Amino acid sequence: MFPHMYNKEPELRFHIVKHYLETEDSLRKTAQRFYVNYKTVFKWVKWYNEEGVQRLFSTYRRPWNRTKKELEKKIVLLKENDPTITIRKAKEVLGKQGIMISIKGVWGIWKRYGYVGFNKENKINKPAKYDSWSREAHVKFEGAKELVNRGKIEEAARILNSIPFLPKNELILEIPNYLLNLRRRTEKIPSLSGKIPIHSYLRKIKNIFEELKRKNLYYTALRIGINEVVALGWCGKPEELLKRTKELKRMIKSNGNYLLFRPYFRLLIAEGITYASLLKTKRSYEIARTCRRLLKRKKYPSYYFLDALGTLYLNLEEYREAERLFLKALDKVDEETNKYIKGKLAAIELLKGKYKKATNLSKNAEFGVWIPHSRIQLFRSLLFLIKGLPQKTILLATESLLLSRKEEINPDIFGASFIIASAYCSIGEKAKAKKILTRVLPIFEKMHLKKYVTILNIFLSGTSNKSKILLNKDDFPTVKLALFLKNGHYRKAFSYATKKYLLIYFYRYIFFLPEAVTSLLEKGKPTGLPKAILRLPVFNKEAPVYHISFLGNLIVYKNQRYLRIRLQPKDRAFFIHLALKAGEPEKEIPLERIYRNFWKKSKNPPRNLSHLLVRIKKAINLSSHLLEVSYKKDNPVLINKGIHFITDYDEYKQTLEQAKALLRTGEWKFAKSEFIRAFSLFRGEPFKKMYDDWSDDKRLEVLFSYETEILSFAKELKKRGRKDEAEKLLKKAERIVPLERELNARL
């Protein structure tokens, strides 16, 4: 071994000290073995004995001419106690106390603690992400990372706690909160964004915020308070958000301080978005104009601020201006923000009716911090609605409810519910659509989401109220569009939707008010609607829509008229199979799968299928050309050529997911109502006297879901002290499925 083969990195120091302590070698012998000076080995051993292993892994040395710790702490507290204080003012205050320090000295200390020295190009409300790493932070961080890799979490925490300011990193997530000091716990919050449920995230922020206030650490409280404001916006809690914003503004005191421009701007954006959700458009527009003026005055207007302002205009439904700002910022921001901007641009393209461009943009986009998957499903559901596939639309919107409930995001319930209602309207089920909207209306009234409430009231109001619906100049564009349609101004509404990038809203709204379109079609005049939409049953009365209820005895409605039918057990099973597997036009089922499910041992399954189709078409009054067998190469399929099916089982799943979403958001009263409605769809045992393989499997699937969900709901009832209701529910459920006594006993 040669001396130049070794370096004195933390790994080597630790290895040498460990060798010395675990063997009988002396200091000199250990030093000779590793080709280092014995005095150096003595120094390392002393470090280890006095400060632990973390001292060996931290190579940072406090400069000899650095301000003493006591004075440094005093200068830091000046900024913490009064966030508005400037460097010159701090120097003046210290001078009155007999402390002589230069402006550069104050600036240097504040920079180490993350109060000044921001990257002007990246200035936004993510200081722990975009503020630069000091040499001390970088060196100590690397040492802590090595200790974490070795499983020495406590030692790593001690090193991290000694850093004045720590930029955003993933390492801190591996350290438990009880090992971190207050400053580190505060800086950890941005790293938790989107990684934990939002209510847990808010609870952590509030606890830290109150602790910071008690200790008069207002600057750090201001920073974390803005994180809380953003999260409250996601939750749809406008009253709480405005209350916190008001408190944070008092900490800032003045918007003239350039050092506080970042938090002040972010508070204005959050405030503007909140006022938009409360339908206080005048106030929201005032804030938007203020933000524009503030950015014009900046020498270095950050592209992240342009993105934030674009988001405000997005919430004001000024999509043209929002698009302009997003495009300006798109290629000037980091990769993560770039994906979020692409998600917003994809939504705007969809609103414009440019579906291909929207789809391409969405492939490399993100749609939300806490709920990316649910937003993607909502996005896809809208695409399928415009393609004229309502059943697929309902499926994806229901999946969106399933995903969003995990993160407890309230406003997404409106989006999913309105899309589902629009899809039902598109197939002529307007009564069912109105029932869905009527059930969610009280939820949004309670949440004070006035824009959603206004839109729902417009579509739920009867024609007798038409004269009472007046247009207000301060109404949102989507509200104005709904009023144009409600008041019978179809051409004006279409022109307005095109101009304002609201075509996707126009398509959804027109399903509730189809009379104008059918009138134009009868006169042979153009409607401006895509062909796929015009083929939907709401505009095409010849398109058959079958509503099949099989959660009990089979009940069938065709275009909302009851059909009295008599089918053999296998015919009933196949009819249900067809509705679930090929419920929309152009859906298909491979014949091989049909044969395997229904005529596994038959010598001539094609003949059996042919006879069965004749019987079913006759029984349900279906034109022969709407259900055809097609031979695609070597893969023959049964194709749905224009039939729309809806089932009570799909309705059960959709209602159940909405109930779970409401339960997760704490809306017990509304959730309970939805659970009971979902379970009430079961009238008896499904697939009774149907003994084919598919029916057996499907019966087990349906009954297992019913049993699992009803037991879970009964447990929730008992937990809330409603034992009698739970027992009554279980007793009723046992008429349909014999509940496991062991599981029942656990309740």
ROMAR-242749 format. One record per residue (C-alpha): residue number from 1; x, y, z. Coordinates in steps of 0.02 Angstrom, whole numbers. Example, Ala and Ser with C-alpha at 12.3 -4.5 7.8 and 13.67 -1.06 7.14 Angstrom:
% ROMAR-242749
<1 <615 -225 390>> <2 <684 -53 357>> 
This chain:
% ROMAR-242749
<1 <0 0 0>> <2 <59 176 -41>> <3 <9 339 40>> <4 <-64 411 -119>> <5 <-188 267 -127>> <6 <-281 336 24>> <7 <-378 495 48>> <8 <-447 563 208>> <9 <-631 554 164>> <10 <-759 519 303>> <11 <-763 335 258>> <12 <-575 319 289>> <13 <-580 418 451>> <14 <-718 307 518>> <15 <-626 149 465>> <16 <-463 204 550>> <17 <-549 254 713>> <18 <-647 92 714>> <19 <-486 -8 688>> <20 <-400 82 831>> <21 <-545 55 953>> <22 <-577 -126 907>> <23 <-396 -187 906>> <24 <-251 -174 1027>> <25 <-147 -70 906>> <26 <-75 92 975>> <27 <-101 262 894>> <28 <70 254 810>> <29 <43 76 747>> <30 <-129 122 679>> <31 <-58 277 595>> <32 <83 175 514>> <33 <-41 44 455>> <34 <-146 173 362>> <35 <-6 292 313>> <36 <-69 442 411>> <37 <9 548 547>> <38 <-22 481 722>> <39 <-75 656 780>> <40 <-213 651 649>> <41 <-273 483 716>> <42 <-272 556 892>> <43 <-377 704 832>> <44 <-504 589 746>> <45 <-522 478 899>> <46 <-548 633 1006>> <47 <-684 694 887>> <48 <-769 525 895>> <49 <-764 515 1086>> <50 <-828 694 1110>> <51 <-956 715 970>> <52 <-992 542 903>> <53 <-981 465 731>> <54 <-1066 613 648>> <55 <-911 719 681>> <56 <-807 603 574>> <57 <-929 613 429>> <58 <-946 802 431>> <59 <-794 883 353>> <60 <-860 1060 371>> <61 <-757 1176 481>> <62 <-829 1338 544>> <63 <-719 1480 475>> <64 <-610 1565 606>> <65 <-676 1738 560>> <66 <-860 1691 559>> <67 <-977 1785 676>> <68 <-995 1706 847>> <69 <-1144 1590 868>> <70 <-1229 1699 1000>> <71 <-1222 1854 889>> <72 <-1271 1755 735>> <73 <-1425 1692 827>> <74 <-1469 1870 878>> <75 <-1459 1931 698>> <76 <-1564 1784 638>> <77 <-1699 1821 767>> <78 <-1712 2001 705>> <79 <-1775 1934 539>> <80 <-1882 1798 618>> <81 <-1968 1918 739>> <82 <-2001 2048 605>> <83 <-2007 1978 426>> <84 <-2017 2155 354>> <85 <-1852 2215 426>> <86 <-1719 2262 297>> <87 <-1532 2235 309>> <88 <-1499 2420 339>> <89 <-1632 2428 474>> <90 <-1558 2273 557>> <91 <-1385 2355 556>> <92 <-1460 2510 634>> <93 <-1548 2410 772>> <94 <-1389 2316 812>> <95 <-1289 2477 815>> <96 <-1406 2549 948>> <97 <-1366 2394 1052>> <98 <-1180 2428 1033>> <99 <-1152 2289 906>> <100 <-1048 2349 759>> <101 <-1072 2243 602>> <102 <-1070 2288 418>> <103 <-1215 2274 297>> <104 <-1118 2137 208>> <105 <-1101 2044 373>> <106 <-1290 2047 406>> <107 <-1322 1995 226>> <108 <-1202 1849 239>> <109 <-1287 1781 396>> <110 <-1461 1802 323>> <111 <-1405 1716 164>> <112 <-1342 1564 262>> <113 <-1515 1551 343>> <114 <-1610 1569 180>> <115 <-1681 1744 203>> <116 <-1591 1829 57>> <117 <-1487 1785 -96>> <118 <-1628 1702 -194>> <119 <-1605 1642 -372>> <120 <-1700 1781 -463>> <121 <-1744 1671 -612>> <122 <-1822 1538 -499>> <123 <-1904 1647 -369>> <124 <-2069 1566 -316>> <125 <-2151 1500 -159>> <126 <-2033 1352 -144>> <127 <-1883 1425 -52>> <128 <-1822 1258 10>> <129 <-1817 1198 -170>> <130 <-1744 1345 -265>> <131 <-1630 1432 -139>> <132 <-1448 1390 -168>> <133 <-1345 1269 -65>> <134 <-1213 1347 47>> <135 <-1046 1259 64>> <136 <-1087 1215 244>> <137 <-1257 1140 195>> <138 <-1182 1040 53>> <139 <-1036 967 153>> <140 <-1142 922 304>> <141 <-1280 851 195>> <142 <-1160 732 110>> <143 <-1098 674 279>> <144 <-1276 646 340>> <145 <-1318 550 183>> <146 <-1173 431 214>> <147 <-1231 403 392>> <148 <-1409 366 334>> <149 <-1340 239 212>> <150 <-1253 156 360>> <151 <-1415 155 459>> <152 <-1355 286 584>> <153 <-1512 392 579>> <154 <-1488 484 746>> <155 <-1312 538 701>> <156 <-1371 596 529>> <157 <-1510 697 611>> <158 <-1385 785 724>> <159 <-1284 841 572>> <160 <-1439 899 478>> <161 <-1500 995 632>> <162 <-1337 1093 636>> <163 <-1362 1164 461>> <164 <-1427 1346 457>> <165 <-1536 1320 303>> <166 <-1566 1157 208>> <167 <-1635 1164 29>> <168 <-1766 1037 -26>> <169 <-1704 858 -31>> <170 <-1770 680 -16>> <171 <-1650 628 123>> <172 <-1747 722 256>> <173 <-1897 609 224>> <174 <-1798 464 297>> <175 <-1775 553 464>> <176 <-1918 538 592>> <177 <-1990 704 650>> <178 <-1946 673 833>> <179 <-1760 678 785>> <180 <-1775 842 689>> <181 <-1773 1017 761>> <182 <-1910 1143 721>> <183 <-1818 1221 574>> <184 <-1789 1051 491>> <185 <-1969 997 520>> <186 <-2024 1158 436>> <187 <-1910 1129 286>> <188 <-1972 949 274>> <189 <-2151 1005 237>> <190 <-2126 1045 50>> <191 <-2051 872 25>> <192 <-2210 793 96>> <193 <-2320 881 -31>> <194 <-2418 750 -129>> <195 <-2338 606 -32>> <196 <-2461 597 113>> <197 <-2650 626 124>> <198 <-2689 810 117>> <199 <-2779 814 285>> <200 <-2625 739 369>> <201 <-2518 865 276>> <202 <-2627 1009 339>> <203 <-2624 944 516>> <204 <-2433 939 517>> <205 <-2424 1116 446>> <206 <-2546 1187 574>> <207 <-2452 1109 720>> <208 <-2285 1179 660>> <209 <-2363 1348 618>> <210 <-2432 1369 795>> <211 <-2265 1316 871>> <212 <-2173 1444 764>> <213 <-2294 1581 816>> <214 <-2273 1539 1001>> <215 <-2085 1561 979>> <216 <-2108 1724 880>> <217 <-2026 1646 726>> <218 <-2140 1740 607>> <219 <-2033 1733 451>> <220 <-2028 1543 450>> <221 <-2213 1541 501>> <222 <-2248 1648 347>> <223 <-2160 1524 234>> <224 <-2250 1371 301>> <225 <-2414 1467 309>> <226 <-2410 1489 120>> <227 <-2392 1300 101>> <228 <-2549 1284 208>> <229 <-2642 1411 100>> <230 <-2601 1312 -58>> <231 <-2659 1149 23>> <232 <-2821 1230 83>> <233 <-2852 1282 -96>> <234 <-2836 1101 -151>> <235 <-2956 1047 -14>> <236 <-3089 1171 -66>> <237 <-3095 1261 102>> <238 <-3113 1444 51>> <239 <-3162 1515 220>> <240 <-3011 1438 309>> <241 <-2898 1494 167>> <242 <-2953 1676 174>> <243 <-2935 1677 364>> <244 <-2756 1613 354>> <245 <-2714 1731 211>> <246 <-2772 1879 314>> <247 <-2661 1825 459>> <248 <-2510 1801 346>> <249 <-2536 1972 267>> <250 <-2527 2050 439>> <251 <-2355 1971 460>> <252 <-2298 2050 297>> <253 <-2373 2219 344>> <254 <-2319 2301 181>> <255 <-2304 2243 1>> <256 <-2166 2368 -35>> <257 <-2028 2261 39>> <258 <-1942 2174 -106>> <259 <-1881 2035 8>> <260 <-2062 1985 42>> <261 <-2122 2000 -138>> <262 <-2122 1811 -159>> <263 <-2241 1767 -15>> <264 <-2348 1922 -47>> <265 <-2372 1875 -230>> <266 <-2416 1695 -187>> <267 <-2543 1753 -58>> <268 <-2624 1866 -186>> <269 <-2638 1722 -311>> <270 <-2715 1606 -181>> <271 <-2834 1743 -127>> <272 <-2886 1778 -306>> <273 <-2920 1595 -342>> <274 <-3023 1580 -183>> <275 <-3130 1731 -223>> <276 <-3157 1656 -396>> <277 <-3223 1495 -317>> <278 <-3340 1600 -208>> <279 <-3405 1688 -365>> <280 <-3335 1856 -308>> <281 <-3271 1891 -482>> <282 <-3250 2078 -462>> <283 <-3129 2056 -317>> <284 <-3040 1914 -406>> <285 <-3013 2019 -563>> <286 <-2946 2162 -457>> <287 <-2817 2045 -382>> <288 <-2769 1981 -556>> <289 <-2740 2159 -616>> <290 <-2636 2197 -459>> <291 <-2527 2044 -494>> <292 <-2500 2098 -674>> <293 <-2444 2272 -617>> <294 <-2326 2198 -488>> <295 <-2242 2088 -618>> <296 <-2222 2232 -740>> <297 <-2123 2327 -608>> <298 <-2002 2181 -581>> <299 <-1833 2190 -663>> <300 <-1826 2000 -663>> <301 <-2007 1938 -681>> <302 <-1993 1754 -638>> <303 <-2072 1630 -759>> <304 <-2139 1539 -607>> <305 <-2238 1694 -563>> <306 <-2307 1694 -741>> <307 <-2363 1515 -713>> <308 <-2447 1565 -549>> <309 <-2536 1712 -631>> <310 <-2590 1597 -773>> <311 <-2668 1481 -644>> <312 <-2768 1627 -573>> <313 <-2832 1670 -747>> <314 <-2871 1485 -772>> <315 <-2983 1491 -618>> <316 <-3062 1651 -683>> <317 <-3099 1553 -844>> <318 <-2999 1677 -946>> <319 <-2921 1536 -1043>> <320 <-2843 1639 -1182>> <321 <-2741 1744 -1060>> <322 <-2698 1590 -958>> <323 <-2637 1500 -1115>> <324 <-2527 1650 -1162>> <325 <-2443 1653 -991>> <326 <-2419 1463 -986>> <327 <-2339 1459 -1158>> <328 <-2222 1600 -1108>> <329 <-2165 1505 -953>> <330 <-2167 1327 -1024>> <331 <-1987 1307 -1080>> <332 <-1912 1419 -945>> <333 <-1955 1317 -791>> <334 <-1891 1155 -715>> <335 <-1951 986 -777>> <336 <-2077 957 -637>> <337 <-2163 1126 -662>> <338 <-2155 1101 -851>> <339 <-2262 944 -834>> <340 <-2392 1035 -729>> <341 <-2400 1175 -857>> <342 <-2424 1046 -995>> <343 <-2569 974 -895>> <344 <-2651 1145 -891>> <345 <-2619 1174 -1076>> <346 <-2692 1002 -1116>> <347 <-2850 1051 -1020>> <348 <-2860 1214 -1119>> <349 <-2841 1122 -1285>> <350 <-2982 1006 -1231>> <351 <-3090 1158 -1189>> <352 <-3054 1226 -1363>> <353 <-3113 1063 -1440>> <354 <-2940 1013 -1504>> <355 <-2944 836 -1439>> <356 <-2793 765 -1530>> <357 <-2680 905 -1471>> <358 <-2750 887 -1295>> <359 <-2714 700 -1297>> <360 <-2535 725 -1358>> <361 <-2499 857 -1226>> <362 <-2572 749 -1088>> <363 <-2452 605 -1123>> <364 <-2308 696 -1037>> <365 <-2409 800 -915>> <366 <-2458 804 -732>> <367 <-2629 861 -671>> <368 <-2610 888 -484>> <369 <-2497 870 -332>> <370 <-2609 757 -229>> <371 <-2726 687 -363>> <372 <-2637 662 -529>> <373 <-2723 497 -572>> <374 <-2899 558 -534>> <375 <-2873 712 -643>> <376 <-2810 603 -785>> <377 <-2967 496 -773>> <378 <-3078 651 -775>> <379 <-2982 713 -928>> <380 <-3005 546 -1017>> <381 <-3189 536 -969>> <382 <-3221 702 -1058>> <383 <-3132 639 -1214>> <384 <-3244 484 -1219>> <385 <-3401 588 -1191>> <386 <-3361 692 -1346>> <387 <-3325 532 -1441>> <388 <-3504 479 -1405>> <389 <-3463 341 -1279>> <390 <-3563 383 -1122>> <391 <-3541 215 -1035>> <392 <-3352 229 -1045>> <393 <-3369 408 -984>> <394 <-3466 352 -830>> <395 <-3338 215 -795>> <396 <-3190 335 -800>> <397 <-3277 470 -699>> <398 <-3320 338 -568>> <399 <-3137 283 -564>> <400 <-3092 466 -538>> <401 <-3201 466 -382>> <402 <-3114 309 -322>> <403 <-2942 389 -343>> <404 <-2984 562 -277>> <405 <-3066 497 -119>> <406 <-2896 433 -59>> <407 <-2830 611 -52>> <408 <-2992 693 3>> <409 <-3005 825 -133>> <410 <-3180 898 -126>> <411 <-3198 998 -289>> <412 <-3162 844 -395>> <413 <-3325 768 -335>> <414 <-3415 905 -431>> <415 <-3317 871 -591>> <416 <-3349 684 -585>> <417 <-3533 702 -536>> <418 <-3570 829 -673>> <419 <-3484 722 -805>> <420 <-3583 567 -750>> <421 <-3745 668 -754>> <422 <-3702 734 -928>> <423 <-3669 557 -989>> <424 <-3839 498 -925>> <425 <-3921 648 -1009>> <426 <-3836 603 -1173>> <427 <-3930 438 -1178>> <428 <-4096 516 -1133>> <429 <-4090 480 -946>> <430 <-4121 661 -894>> <431 <-4219 615 -737>> <432 <-4075 509 -674>> <433 <-3951 647 -715>> <434 <-4052 775 -617>> <435 <-4061 658 -467>> <436 <-3871 647 -466>> <437 <-3853 836 -470>> <438 <-3989 860 -339>> <439 <-3896 745 -220>> <440 <-3729 836 -236>> <441 <-3802 1012 -231>> <442 <-3814 1021 -39>> <443 <-3632 965 -25>> <444 <-3570 1113 -125>> <445 <-3687 1232 -37>> <446 <-3609 1177 127>> <447 <-3434 1199 55>> <448 <-3479 1375 -7>> <449 <-3424 1331 -184>> <450 <-3543 1457 -260>> <451 <-3493 1438 -442>> <452 <-3538 1253 -441>> <453 <-3699 1290 -345>> <454 <-3751 1422 -472>> <455 <-3721 1306 -621>> <456 <-3816 1163 -538>> <457 <-3963 1277 -497>> <458 <-3973 1335 -678>> <459 <-3992 1157 -743>> <460 <-4104 1098 -601>> <461 <-4225 1243 -617>> <462 <-4386 1213 -714>> <463 <-4445 1305 -867>> <464 <-4566 1404 -760>> <465 <-4418 1493 -682>> <466 <-4346 1542 -850>> <467 <-4396 1724 -836>> <468 <-4311 1738 -667>> <469 <-4139 1688 -732>> <470 <-4049 1850 -774>> <471 <-3874 1876 -841>> <472 <-3752 1967 -729>> <473 <-3599 2052 -803>> <474 <-3492 1983 -660>> <475 <-3543 1803 -692>> <476 <-3409 1678 -742>> <477 <-3402 1630 -928>> <478 <-3465 1453 -889>> <479 <-3612 1527 -793>> <480 <-3650 1648 -936>> <481 <-3642 1504 -1059>> <482 <-3765 1402 -956>> <483 <-3883 1552 -948>> <484 <-3873 1581 -1136>> <485 <-3927 1400 -1165>> <486 <-4058 1402 -1028>> <487 <-4136 1559 -1102>> <488 <-4142 1482 -1276>> <489 <-3998 1578 -1360>> <490 <-3914 1429 -1445>> <491 <-3817 1522 -1581>> <492 <-3758 1654 -1459>> <493 <-3702 1518 -1337>> <494 <-3606 1423 -1472>> <495 <-3518 1581 -1532>> <496 <-3476 1630 -1352>> <497 <-3409 1455 -1314>> <498 <-3296 1458 -1467>> <499 <-3229 1631 -1425>> <500 <-3200 1593 -1240>> <501 <-3128 1416 -1261>> <502 <-3282 1338 -1181>> <503 <-3333 1209 -1312>> <504 <-3314 1062 -1192>> <505 <-3434 1149 -1072>> <506 <-3552 1185 -1216>> <507 <-3558 1001 -1264>> <508 <-3594 948 -1085>> <509 <-3726 1082 -1057>> <510 <-3821 1048 -1218>> <511 <-3863 870 -1160>> <512 <-3973 948 -1026>> <513 <-4059 1064 -1152>> <514 <-4070 964 -1315>> <515 <-4226 1049 -1385>> <516 <-4128 1183 -1480>> <517 <-4021 1051 -1567>> <518 <-4167 937 -1614>> <519 <-4259 1089 -1683>> <520 <-4111 1134 -1795>> <521 <-4093 953 -1852>> <522 <-4277 945 -1900>> <523 <-4254 1103 -2004>> <524 <-4097 1032 -2085>> <525 <-3988 1171 -2015>> <526 <-3809 1149 -1950>> <527 <-3784 1133 -1762>> <528 <-3594 1146 -1750>> <529 <-3588 984 -1648>> <530 <-3473 837 -1689>> <531 <-3556 690 -1779>> <532 <-3518 573 -1633>> <533 <-3622 684 -1518>> <534 <-3766 698 -1642>> <535 <-3777 508 -1649>> <536 <-3813 499 -1462>> <537 <-3991 450 -1410>> <538 <-4031 622 -1337>> <539 <-4029 690 -1517>> <540 <-4062 528 -1610>> <541 <-4227 457 -1550>> <542 <-4206 299 -1655>> <543 <-4053 245 -1554>> <544 <-4109 110 -1430>> <545 <-4063 130 -1246>> <546 <-4092 -18 -1131>> <547 <-4093 1 -942>> <548 <-4065 -170 -865>> <549 <-4092 -204 -680>> <550 <-4026 -375 -633>> <551 <-3987 -351 -447>> <552 <-4142 -456 -414>> <553 <-4271 -513 -542>> <554 <-4231 -453 -718>> <555 <-4317 -288 -762>> <556 <-4291 -207 -933>> <557 <-4335 -34 -998>> <558 <-4313 20 -1178>> <559 <-4301 208 -1203>> <560 <-4379 228 -1030>> <561 <-4528 115 -1072>> <562 <-4552 -45 -975>> <563 <-4532 -205 -1076>> <564 <-4629 -358 -1020>> <565 <-4513 -497 -1077>> <566 <-4496 -682 -1046>> <567 <-4325 -757 -1072>> <568 <-4251 -926 -1030>> <569 <-4118 -925 -891>> <570 <-3974 -939 -1016>> <571 <-4050 -803 -1126>> <572 <-4064 -687 -975>> <573 <-3883 -725 -928>> <574 <-3822 -687 -1104>> <575 <-3924 -526 -1112>> <576 <-3842 -464 -951>> <577 <-3672 -521 -1016>> <578 <-3700 -421 -1175>> <579 <-3748 -265 -1076>> <580 <-3593 -273 -966>> <581 <-3465 -323 -1098>> <582 <-3527 -231 -1253>> <583 <-3633 -91 -1180>> <584 <-3593 42 -1311>> <585 <-3590 53 -1502>> <586 <-3437 -28 -1583>> <587 <-3400 -131 -1428>> <588 <-3370 -314 -1468>> <589 <-3357 -485 -1385>> <590 <-3251 -627 -1459>> <591 <-3363 -774 -1507>> <592 <-3236 -894 -1431>> <593 <-3265 -814 -1260>> <594 <-3454 -826 -1282>> <595 <-3443 -1010 -1329>> <596 <-3328 -1046 -1181>> <597 <-3443 -958 -1058>> <598 <-3611 -1022 -1116>> <599 <-3588 -1180 -1222>> <600 <-3428 -1256 -1159>> <601 <-3480 -1436 -1198>> <602 <-3592 -1403 -1348>> <603 <-3549 -1483 -1515>> <604 <-3620 -1339 -1615>> <605 <-3606 -1175 -1515>> <606 <-3626 -1061 -1671>> <607 <-3799 -1132 -1701>> <608 <-3844 -1109 -1516>> <609 <-3788 -927 -1522>> <610 <-3883 -894 -1683>> <611 <-4045 -960 -1608>> <612 <-4016 -864 -1446>> <613 <-3990 -699 -1538>> <614 <-4153 -723 -1634>> <615 <-4248 -753 -1471>> <616 <-4170 -602 -1383>> <617 <-4196 -481 -1529>> <618 <-4378 -532 -1537>> <619 <-4403 -519 -1349>> <620 <-4326 -345 -1331>> <621 <-4391 -278 -1497>> <622 <-4217 -250 -1572>> <623 <-4178 -223 -1755>> <624 <-4070 -363 -1825>> <625 <-3934 -250 -1897>> <626 <-3892 -176 -1724>> <627 <-3813 -339 -1664>> <628 <-3703 -427 -1792>> <629 <-3573 -563 -1803>> <630 <-3417 -505 -1893>> <631 <-3275 -617 -1951>> <632 <-3113 -521 -1929>> <633 <-2978 -632 -2001>> <634 <-2974 -782 -1885>> <635 <-3058 -693 -1740>> <636 <-3249 -686 -1760>> <637 <-3336 -563 -1643>> <638 <-3511 -508 -1595>> <639 <-3522 -319 -1624>> <640 <-3640 -191 -1549>> <641 <-3688 -81 -1697>> <642 <-3786 55 -1607>> <643 <-3860 0 -1440>> <644 <-3833 88 -1273>> <645 <-3849 -14 -1114>> <646 <-3852 46 -934>> <647 <-3867 -69 -784>> <648 <-3911 -53 -601>> <649 <-3744 -136 -559>> <650 <-3648 6 -641>> <651 <-3757 128 -546>> <652 <-3720 33 -384>> <653 <-3531 47 -411>> <654 <-3542 231 -457>> <655 <-3649 274 -305>> <656 <-3536 172 -191>> <657 <-3380 263 -247>> <658 <-3464 431 -222>> <659 <-3515 377 -46>> <660 <-3336 327 -5>> <661 <-3270 492 -74>> <662 <-3390 588 37>> <663 <-3346 481 188>> <664 <-3160 515 164>> <665 <-3193 702 157>> <666 <-3288 696 322>> <667 <-3461 722 248>> <668 <-3542 582 348>> <669 <-3723 637 324>> <670 <-3709 641 135>> <671 <-3601 484 130>> <672 <-3728 386 232>> <673 <-3868 435 114>> <674 <-3766 376 -37>> <675 <-3719 210 46>> <676 <-3901 172 85>> <677 <-3953 217 -92>> <678 <-3819 102 -164>> <679 <-3873 -46 -58>> <680 <-4057 -14 -96>> <681 <-4023 -57 -279>> <682 <-4013 -240 -226>> <683 <-4190 -309 -235>> <684 <-4143 -492 -219>> <685 <-4012 -619 -268>> <686 <-3941 -582 -442>> <687 <-3923 -718 -576>> <688 <-4051 -828 -492>> <689 <-4075 -996 -582>> <690 <-3936 -953 -704>> <691 <-3808 -1093 -699>> <692 <-3685 -1058 -840>> <693 <-3503 -1028 -794>> <694 <-3507 -840 -824>> <695 <-3662 -814 -717>> <696 <-3587 -917 -575>> <697 <-3428 -812 -576>> <698 <-3522 -647 -592>> <699 <-3643 -693 -453>> <700 <-3497 -725 -335>> <701 <-3414 -561 -386>> <702 <-3572 -457 -360>> <703 <-3623 -539 -195>> <704 <-3446 -530 -127>> <705 <-3442 -342 -162>> <706 <-3614 -320 -82>> <707 <-3566 -422 73>> <708 <-3398 -335 95>> <709 <-3467 -159 75>> <710 <-3621 -184 183>> <711 <-3518 -260 325>> <712 <-3396 -114 314>> <713 <-3537 12 318>> <714 <-3622 -76 465>> <715 <-3457 -68 558>> <716 <-3448 118 524>> <717 <-3626 140 589>> <718 <-3585 49 750>> <719 <-3428 150 772>> <720 <-3536 306 764>> <721 <-3658 238 895>> <722 <-3794 184 773>> <723 <-3804 1 822>> <724 <-3991 -17 788>> <725 <-3973 49 612>> <726 <-3828 -70 581>> <727 <-3927 -221 643>> <728 <-4077 -173 536>> <729 <-3965 -154 383>> <730 <-3881 -323 412>> <731 <-4048 -410 438>> <732 <-4111 -343 273>> <733 <-3948 -392 186>> <734 <-3965 -573 243>> <735 <-4118 -592 132>> <736 <-4001 -571 -16>> <737 <-3839 -650 44>> <738 <-3807 -754 201>> <739 <-3679 -650 294>> <740 <-3534 -740 379>> <741 <-3578 -754 563>> <742 <-3396 -740 611>> <743 <-3378 -575 517>> <744 <-3543 -516 586>> <745 <-3485 -556 763>> <746 <-3332 -446 740>> <747 <-3444 -297 716>> 
